[in-house]
Amino acid sequence: MSLSARVAASNESDTLLAWRDVQAQLADHPAKALIVFCSADHNLPTLGNALAQSANCPVLACTSAETTPVLRVMSLADADLNLHLFAFPAVSTGQVNAEAIIEAIADAAQTSPLGHQTLGLLLVDGLSHAEEWLAHALYTRLPNVAFLGGSAGDSFRFERTWVYWDGVFRSDVAVFGLFDLGTPFHLFQSELCADAGEPLVITLADVQRRAVLQINGLPAAEVYAAALGLREDQLSPAIWRKHPLMLKVGADQVARAISHVASDGALVCLSAVDTGLIATVGTASNTHAELVEQYSRARQAMGKVAGLLLIDCALNDHPDSLDTTDPNVPTLVLRSYGEQFNGQHLNASVAGLALGAGK
């Protein structure tokens, strides 16, 4: 048993030409599964139809936060590989039918052949605000299925994101891909921020908007700017990408990336916030070196790596391209609105999957 991975990419702005370009690059690779990430600027009905008509295997796909019309595809080939897909519809309205769907995933995982492992990849509407409950539900109900996930993006417009299901790119949906593998794999995650600054108290939050309205009883943006030695009118995407909020949640310190400052002075985040939480202003660190170190450990544990999947928070500002984590291994990167790892929805991190080549 051996796994082969190949990555193809196209910068063609014409969606059909981009797909044909990718097809040509993968023509001699007998895919058993495809993972597809594309800019939301592509013609999604055209791409959805092309995938439905010409991809002769299961497809996991979503839109990314890429700001250029790029199309990236990872093809996985292995006679013993199987990919089963499960959709969660209307995820923004709550846990409708989620229990039955997770039960179906659990049943499918139990049918895995002797000696095989199961692996999950979750792709979810990045503006549904469903990631927290969905990641937690999957993690608690599927204890024997390791998984990671990513939140779809829309080129920083924060208007609408899409996940591919049943031949169509759709909003308000999540898709869980259950891989049945006869080869090893290793999941890892790299934190991107260091805690810094004086403790602050979130005195008013809008949970539904994921918005921090007040800190220490004052407008949130004003206090956030002051903590950085700035005026509120000096805040910009470059500032909040480098300085996420760090929240104290139980015994953990978790990052909350800021997507934008609203007209009411609220800090709108990409993950859950709540009134009463203690926060500090974090500082992004150079995590590429840490990521390479974690990947190196995975490679040592598994041996030869066939492919590498990285889910990278779109608000991270890396000095190096993640594509260069291992120049000798096909690497696919999703620029996401959040990462799901160990049952949590995270920001300002990179979640990684190293796929072993096997024998």
HUKA-V200049 format. One record per backbone hydrogen bond with DSSP energy under -0.5 kcal/mol. CO is the residue of the C=O (numbers start at 1). NH is the residue of the N-H. E is the energy in kcal/mol with one decimal. If there is no record, write none. Layout:
BEGIN
co=CO nh=NH e=E
co=CO nh=NH e=E
END
This chain:
BEGIN
co=1 nh=359 e=-1.4
co=4 nh=77 e=-2.9
co=6 nh=75 e=-3.2
co=8 nh=73 e=-2.8
co=10 nh=71 e=-2.2
co=13 nh=15 e=-0.6
co=14 nh=18 e=-2.5
co=15 nh=19 e=-2.4
co=16 nh=20 e=-2.3
co=17 nh=21 e=-2.3
co=18 nh=22 e=-2.3
co=19 nh=23 e=-2.8
co=20 nh=24 e=-2.2
co=21 nh=25 e=-1.7
co=22 nh=26 e=-1.5
co=24 nh=27 e=-0.9
co=26 nh=29 e=-2.2
co=28 nh=30 e=-0.6
co=29 nh=31 e=-1.9
co=32 nh=58 e=-0.6
co=33 nh=76 e=-2.6
co=34 nh=60 e=-2.6
co=35 nh=74 e=-2.7
co=36 nh=62 e=-1.7
co=37 nh=72 e=-3.0
co=38 nh=64 e=-2.6
co=39 nh=42 e=-1.6
co=42 nh=44 e=-1.3
co=43 nh=47 e=-2.3
co=44 nh=48 e=-3.1
co=45 nh=49 e=-2.2
co=46 nh=50 e=-2.2
co=47 nh=51 e=-2.7
co=48 nh=52 e=-2.3
co=49 nh=53 e=-2.3
co=50 nh=54 e=-2.5
co=51 nh=55 e=-1.8
co=54 nh=56 e=-0.8
co=58 nh=34 e=-2.0
co=59 nh=61 e=-0.5
co=60 nh=36 e=-3.0
co=61 nh=164 e=-2.6
co=62 nh=38 e=-1.7
co=63 nh=153 e=-1.9
co=64 nh=40 e=-0.7
co=64 nh=155 e=-0.9
co=68 nh=70 e=-2.9
co=70 nh=39 e=-2.1
co=71 nh=10 e=-2.2
co=72 nh=37 e=-2.7
co=73 nh=8 e=-2.7
co=73 nh=75 e=-0.5
co=74 nh=35 e=-2.3
co=75 nh=6 e=-2.1
co=76 nh=32 e=-3.7
co=76 nh=33 e=-1.2
co=77 nh=4 e=-2.5
co=78 nh=81 e=-1.9
co=82 nh=180 e=-3.0
co=84 nh=178 e=-3.3
co=86 nh=176 e=-3.2
co=87 nh=89 e=-0.6
co=88 nh=174 e=-1.9
co=90 nh=93 e=-1.3
co=91 nh=94 e=-1.1
co=94 nh=96 e=-1.2
co=95 nh=98 e=-1.0
co=97 nh=101 e=-1.8
co=98 nh=102 e=-2.8
co=99 nh=103 e=-2.1
co=100 nh=104 e=-1.8
co=101 nh=105 e=-2.0
co=102 nh=106 e=-2.5
co=103 nh=107 e=-2.4
co=104 nh=108 e=-2.2
co=105 nh=109 e=-2.3
co=106 nh=110 e=-1.5
co=107 nh=111 e=-0.6
co=108 nh=111 e=-0.9
co=109 nh=112 e=-1.3
co=113 nh=116 e=-2.2
co=117 nh=181 e=-3.1
co=118 nh=146 e=-0.8
co=119 nh=179 e=-3.7
co=120 nh=148 e=-1.6
co=121 nh=177 e=-3.0
co=122 nh=150 e=-2.4
co=123 nh=175 e=-2.9
co=124 nh=152 e=-3.0
co=125 nh=128 e=-1.4
co=130 nh=134 e=-2.2
co=131 nh=135 e=-2.7
co=132 nh=136 e=-2.0
co=133 nh=137 e=-2.4
co=134 nh=138 e=-2.4
co=135 nh=139 e=-2.2
co=136 nh=140 e=-2.4
co=137 nh=141 e=-2.1
co=138 nh=142 e=-1.6
co=142 nh=145 e=-1.8
co=144 nh=146 e=-0.6
co=146 nh=120 e=-2.8
co=147 nh=342 e=-0.6
co=148 nh=122 e=-2.3
co=149 nh=340 e=-2.1
co=150 nh=124 e=-1.9
co=151 nh=337 e=-2.3
co=154 nh=157 e=-1.5
co=162 nh=63 e=-2.3
co=163 nh=170 e=-3.1
co=165 nh=168 e=-1.4
co=168 nh=165 e=-2.9
co=168 nh=170 e=-0.6
co=170 nh=163 e=-3.1
co=172 nh=90 e=-0.9
co=172 nh=91 e=-1.0
co=173 nh=125 e=-1.5
co=174 nh=88 e=-3.4
co=175 nh=123 e=-2.6
co=175 nh=177 e=-0.6
co=176 nh=86 e=-1.9
co=176 nh=178 e=-0.6
co=177 nh=121 e=-2.1
co=177 nh=179 e=-0.7
co=178 nh=84 e=-2.5
co=179 nh=119 e=-2.1
co=179 nh=181 e=-0.6
co=180 nh=82 e=-1.6
co=181 nh=117 e=-3.1
co=184 nh=356 e=-2.7
co=186 nh=354 e=-2.8
co=188 nh=352 e=-3.7
co=190 nh=350 e=-1.7
co=192 nh=285 e=-3.3
co=194 nh=283 e=-2.1
co=196 nh=281 e=-0.6
co=200 nh=202 e=-0.5
co=200 nh=279 e=-3.4
co=201 nh=203 e=-1.0
co=201 nh=216 e=-3.0
co=202 nh=276 e=-3.7
co=204 nh=213 e=-2.0
co=204 nh=214 e=-2.2
co=205 nh=207 e=-0.8
co=206 nh=210 e=-1.0
co=206 nh=211 e=-2.1
co=207 nh=210 e=-0.5
co=210 nh=269 e=-3.1
co=211 nh=206 e=-2.9
co=211 nh=213 e=-0.7
co=212 nh=267 e=-2.3
co=213 nh=220 e=-2.3
co=214 nh=203 e=-1.1
co=214 nh=204 e=-1.5
co=215 nh=218 e=-2.0
co=218 nh=215 e=-2.6
co=219 nh=223 e=-1.9
co=220 nh=224 e=-2.8
co=221 nh=225 e=-2.5
co=222 nh=226 e=-2.1
co=223 nh=227 e=-2.2
co=224 nh=228 e=-0.8
co=225 nh=228 e=-1.0
co=225 nh=230 e=-2.9
co=226 nh=229 e=-1.7
co=231 nh=234 e=-1.7
co=232 nh=235 e=-1.6
co=236 nh=239 e=-0.8
co=236 nh=240 e=-2.2
co=237 nh=241 e=-2.0
co=238 nh=242 e=-0.9
co=239 nh=243 e=-1.3
co=240 nh=258 e=-0.6
co=242 nh=284 e=-2.6
co=244 nh=282 e=-3.0
co=245 nh=247 e=-0.6
co=245 nh=256 e=-2.9
co=246 nh=280 e=-2.0
co=247 nh=249 e=-0.8
co=247 nh=254 e=-2.6
co=248 nh=250 e=-0.6
co=248 nh=278 e=-0.5
co=249 nh=252 e=-2.1
co=252 nh=249 e=-2.6
co=252 nh=254 e=-0.5
co=254 nh=247 e=-3.3
co=256 nh=245 e=-2.0
co=257 nh=259 e=-0.6
co=257 nh=270 e=-1.9
co=260 nh=262 e=-0.6
co=260 nh=268 e=-2.4
co=262 nh=265 e=-2.0
co=265 nh=221 e=-2.2
co=266 nh=262 e=-2.4
co=266 nh=268 e=-0.8
co=267 nh=212 e=-2.6
co=267 nh=269 e=-0.5
co=268 nh=259 e=-2.6
co=268 nh=260 e=-1.2
co=274 nh=277 e=-1.2
co=277 nh=202 e=-2.6
co=278 nh=248 e=-2.6
co=279 nh=200 e=-3.4
co=280 nh=246 e=-3.1
co=280 nh=282 e=-0.7
co=283 nh=194 e=-2.5
co=285 nh=287 e=-1.4
co=287 nh=291 e=-3.2
co=288 nh=292 e=-2.5
co=289 nh=293 e=-2.0
co=290 nh=294 e=-2.4
co=291 nh=295 e=-2.7
co=292 nh=296 e=-2.4
co=293 nh=297 e=-1.8
co=294 nh=298 e=-1.9
co=295 nh=299 e=-2.5
co=296 nh=300 e=-2.2
co=297 nh=301 e=-2.0
co=298 nh=302 e=-1.9
co=299 nh=303 e=-2.8
co=304 nh=357 e=-2.5
co=306 nh=330 e=-0.6
co=307 nh=355 e=-2.9
co=308 nh=332 e=-2.6
co=309 nh=353 e=-2.6
co=310 nh=312 e=-0.7
co=310 nh=334 e=-2.6
co=311 nh=351 e=-2.5
co=312 nh=336 e=-2.7
co=313 nh=316 e=-2.1
co=316 nh=318 e=-0.5
co=321 nh=324 e=-1.5
co=322 nh=325 e=-1.9
co=324 nh=327 e=-0.6
co=326 nh=329 e=-2.2
co=330 nh=308 e=-2.5
co=332 nh=310 e=-2.7
co=333 nh=335 e=-0.6
co=334 nh=312 e=-2.8
co=334 nh=336 e=-0.9
co=335 nh=65 e=-2.2
co=336 nh=314 e=-3.8
co=338 nh=151 e=-2.2
co=339 nh=341 e=-0.5
co=339 nh=346 e=-4.0
co=340 nh=149 e=-1.9
co=341 nh=344 e=-1.9
co=344 nh=341 e=-2.3
co=344 nh=346 e=-0.6
co=346 nh=339 e=-2.1
co=348 nh=192 e=-1.4
co=349 nh=313 e=-2.0
co=350 nh=190 e=-2.6
co=351 nh=311 e=-3.2
co=352 nh=188 e=-2.2
co=353 nh=309 e=-2.7
co=353 nh=355 e=-0.6
co=354 nh=186 e=-2.2
co=354 nh=356 e=-0.6
co=355 nh=306 e=-3.2
co=355 nh=307 e=-1.4
co=357 nh=3 e=-2.4
END
